[in-house]
C-alpha cells in the first residue's frame, strides 16, 4: 500500500494568474498553512459574518501596557486559536517577547505540519493599529 501524503492548498494572495490556464495561482502545504495561521491570529472576534467566534482577542491585548503578563496572555490566546481553528498543525513552541522600543511584540511560532517531517518556524511582529 502506498503512503498517501496530504496536500493543503489555498489561493495565493498575490492573485497572480497561471500563464496557461489563466486561473488564480495557488499556494501549497507550508505556505498555505502559514498564511492561514497569520489570518487567524489577525482576525478579530465578530469580524467574520456567520462565525462570530472565529478569530482572536490579540488586538485588545495589544492596547494594554507592554509587560510579561500581556506577553503571556498573547501566548495563551495564540495557543487557543490554533487549537480550536487549525487542526493541520501541532504547535511545539510559542515565544512572545515584548519589544518596548517599538511598542510591539515579536512572536516566534514553531509547529509541525501533519504531513511534514521537519518543523516550520514563523516570526511575526504584533503591534496595535489605530
C-alpha positions as CSV (number, residue, x, y, z in Angstrom):
1,X,0.0,0.0,0.0
2,X,1.4,3.4,-1.0
3,X,1.8,6.2,1.5
4,X,-0.7,9.0,0.9
5,X,0.5,12.4,1.7
6,X,-1.9,15.2,2.4
7,X,-1.7,18.3,0.2
8,X,-3.0,21.5,1.5
9,X,-3.8,24.3,-0.9
10,X,-5.1,27.9,-0.8
11,X,-5.5,30.8,-3.0
12,X,-2.3,32.8,-3.4
13,X,-2.9,36.3,-2.1
14,X,-0.8,37.9,-4.8
15,X,-3.6,37.0,-7.2
16,X,-1.2,36.2,-10.0
17,X,-2.6,34.2,-12.9
18,X,-1.2,30.9,-14.2
19,X,0.0,31.7,-17.7
20,X,-1.6,28.7,-19.5
21,X,-5.0,28.4,-17.8
22,X,-5.5,32.0,-16.6
23,X,-6.6,30.6,-13.2
24,X,-5.5,32.2,-9.9
25,X,-2.3,30.7,-8.7
26,X,-2.4,28.5,-5.5
27,X,-0.1,28.2,-2.6
28,X,0.6,24.7,-1.1
29,X,1.3,23.0,2.1
30,X,3.6,25.0,4.5
31,X,2.9,28.3,2.7
32,X,-0.8,27.8,2.7
33,X,-1.0,26.8,6.4
34,X,1.4,29.6,7.4
35,X,-0.9,32.2,5.7
36,X,-3.9,30.6,7.4
37,X,-2.3,30.9,10.8
38,X,-1.5,34.6,10.2
39,X,-5.0,35.3,9.1
40,X,-6.5,33.5,12.1
41,X,-4.3,35.5,14.5
42,X,-5.0,38.8,12.9
43,X,-8.8,38.3,12.7
44,X,-10.8,39.9,15.4
45,X,-13.8,38.2,17.0
46,X,-17.1,39.1,15.3
47,X,-15.2,40.1,12.2
48,X,-16.4,37.2,10.1
49,X,-20.1,37.0,9.2
50,X,-22.0,33.9,10.4
51,X,-18.9,32.8,12.5
52,X,-18.5,35.4,15.3
53,X,-16.2,33.2,17.4
54,X,-13.6,32.8,14.7
55,X,-10.7,35.0,15.5
56,X,-8.7,36.1,18.5
57,X,-8.6,38.8,21.2
58,X,-5.0,39.6,20.5
59,X,-5.9,43.0,19.2
60,X,-7.4,44.0,22.5
61,X,-4.4,42.7,24.4
62,X,-2.1,44.9,22.2
63,X,-3.7,48.0,23.7
64,X,-2.6,47.0,27.3
65,X,0.7,48.2,28.6
66,X,3.7,46.2,27.4
67,X,4.6,43.7,30.1
68,X,5.4,40.0,30.6
69,X,1.8,39.5,31.7
70,X,0.5,40.8,28.4
71,X,3.0,38.6,26.5
72,X,1.8,35.6,28.5
73,X,-1.8,36.4,27.6
74,X,-0.9,36.7,23.9
75,X,0.9,33.3,24.1
76,X,-2.2,31.7,25.7
77,X,-4.5,33.3,23.1
78,X,-2.3,32.0,20.2
79,X,-2.4,28.5,21.6
80,X,-6.2,28.7,22.0
81,X,-6.8,29.9,18.5
82,X,-4.6,27.3,16.9
83,X,-6.0,24.5,18.9
84,X,-9.6,25.5,18.0
85,X,-9.3,26.5,14.4
86,X,-6.2,25.0,12.8
87,X,-6.2,21.2,13.2
88,X,-3.5,20.7,10.5
89,X,-0.6,21.8,12.8
90,X,0.9,20.6,16.0
91,X,2.5,23.5,17.9
92,X,5.8,22.8,19.6
93,X,6.8,26.3,20.8
94,X,5.3,29.7,21.1
95,X,7.7,32.5,22.2
96,X,6.3,36.0,22.7
97,X,8.8,38.8,23.5
98,X,7.9,42.4,24.3
99,X,9.9,44.9,22.3
100,X,9.4,48.1,24.3
101,X,11.4,50.3,22.0
102,X,9.0,49.5,19.1
103,X,5.9,49.2,21.3
104,X,5.2,45.7,19.9
105,X,5.6,42.0,20.5
106,X,7.7,39.6,18.5
107,X,6.1,36.2,18.2
108,X,8.1,33.1,17.1
109,X,5.9,30.1,16.4
110,X,7.3,26.7,15.8
111,X,5.0,23.9,14.5
112,X,4.8,20.6,12.7
113,X,2.5,20.2,9.7
114,X,0.7,16.9,9.7
115,X,2.5,15.6,6.6
116,X,5.9,17.1,7.3
117,X,8.9,15.6,9.0
118,X,10.6,18.9,9.8
119,X,9.3,21.8,11.9
120,X,8.3,25.1,10.5
121,X,9.1,28.4,12.3
122,X,7.4,31.7,11.5
123,X,8.1,35.1,13.1
124,X,5.5,37.8,13.4
125,X,5.6,41.3,14.7
126,X,2.4,42.2,16.5
127,X,1.6,45.9,17.1
128,X,-1.6,47.8,17.6
129,X,-3.4,49.5,14.8
130,X,-5.2,52.8,15.3
